[in-house]
Amino acid sequence: MQLFIANKNYSSWSMRPWLVLKAFDLPFEEVMIAFSEQPYGGAFKQKVLAVNPNGKVPVLLDEGQLVWDSLAICEYLAEQYPNLALWPVDNAMRTRARCITAEMHSGFISLRNQCGMNIRADLTALGQKLWQADESLRQDVARIEQIWTARPHPDGFLCGDFSIADAFYAPVVTRFITYGLPLSKSTQQYMQTLSAHPAVKAWVADAHAEQARVAFLEAQL
Ligand SMILES: N[C@@H](CCC(=O)N[C@@H](CS)C(=O)NCC(=O)O)C(=O)O
């Protein structure tokens, strides 16, 4: 399998299926298509379009089978590897994992728009301003905290063992760190648990090692 992704510092959608592949030790080759200076255009767009007609990453290529969109990729992997618990085994837990993953995939627009992923940056000053000014951001964070607090064990993952659901919330953890948002003790504990997962550590280390600074993805201070 080949997983096409963009810069690890910025590409939150790429992070999600990459974490799933890594966490479950699935065999794959990572193909990085770096963002260009033109917003989602230039050489980046040309290279992505050569693989994926929808022009976005992440995209998975598995022996000629093209799978695009982070959630479809994770569902595909869960089907391809039914013996691995990419989704929780327990029925109720699996349903919850699917619901909170779908909620992340289609929601939290304020958090996503206002606090773009930027693992290397320290944007705590901006985070404080946004927190004061934007009620919809505060509402997004409150809902995420509610979801995270409902995890079965305080020192565990969202639905038991690490699953697709945790992969979907991992970029949120990096955003909460970058923007220094005020968070409950329980939320901080989950952030520590997820940040200590080897797959998350590997992605974050790679993001720090990247050199490219992409102006249009940097916050306008
Ligand atoms: N819903 C898609 C979103 C993918 C997405 O927006 N990817 C960004 C990079 S993080 C991209 O390729 N953007 C290019 C564009 O919007 O033209 C998914 O879940 O994979």
PDBQT file of the ligand as one rigid body, heavy atoms in Angstrom, charges set to zero:
ROOT
HETATM    1  N1  LIG A 301     -12.420  15.292   3.812  1.00  0.00    +0.000 N 
HETATM    2  C1  LIG A 301     -11.075  15.065   3.329  1.00  0.00    +0.000 C 
HETATM    3  C2  LIG A 301     -10.272  16.340   3.466  1.00  0.00    +0.000 C 
HETATM    4  C3  LIG A 301      -8.922  16.243   2.798  1.00  0.00    +0.000 C 
HETATM    5  C4  LIG A 301      -8.230  17.596   2.710  1.00  0.00    +0.000 C 
HETATM    6  O1  LIG A 301      -8.886  18.667   2.736  1.00  0.00    +0.000 OA
HETATM    7  N2  LIG A 301      -6.895  17.547   2.553  1.00  0.00    +0.000 N 
HETATM    8  C5  LIG A 301      -6.116  18.747   2.368  1.00  0.00    +0.000 C 
HETATM    9  C6  LIG A 301      -4.728  18.604   2.964  1.00  0.00    +0.000 C 
HETATM   10  S1  LIG A 301      -4.781  18.422   4.724  1.00  0.00    +0.000 SA
HETATM   11  C7  LIG A 301      -5.936  18.949   0.866  1.00  0.00    +0.000 C 
HETATM   12  O2  LIG A 301      -5.452  18.069   0.190  1.00  0.00    +0.000 OA
HETATM   13  N3  LIG A 301      -6.357  20.094   0.356  1.00  0.00    +0.000 N 
HETATM   14  C8  LIG A 301      -6.228  20.396  -1.017  1.00  0.00    +0.000 C 
HETATM   15  C9  LIG A 301      -7.381  21.211  -1.523  1.00  0.00    +0.000 C 
HETATM   16  O3  LIG A 301      -8.303  21.498  -0.734  1.00  0.00    +0.000 OA
HETATM   17  O4  LIG A 301      -7.362  21.549  -2.688  1.00  0.00    +0.000 OA
HETATM   18  C10 LIG A 301     -10.464  13.888   4.103  1.00  0.00    +0.000 C 
HETATM   19  O5  LIG A 301     -11.029  13.531   5.147  1.00  0.00    +0.000 OA
HETATM   20  O6  LIG A 301      -9.472  13.304   3.654  1.00  0.00    +0.000 OA
ENDROOT
TORSDOF 0
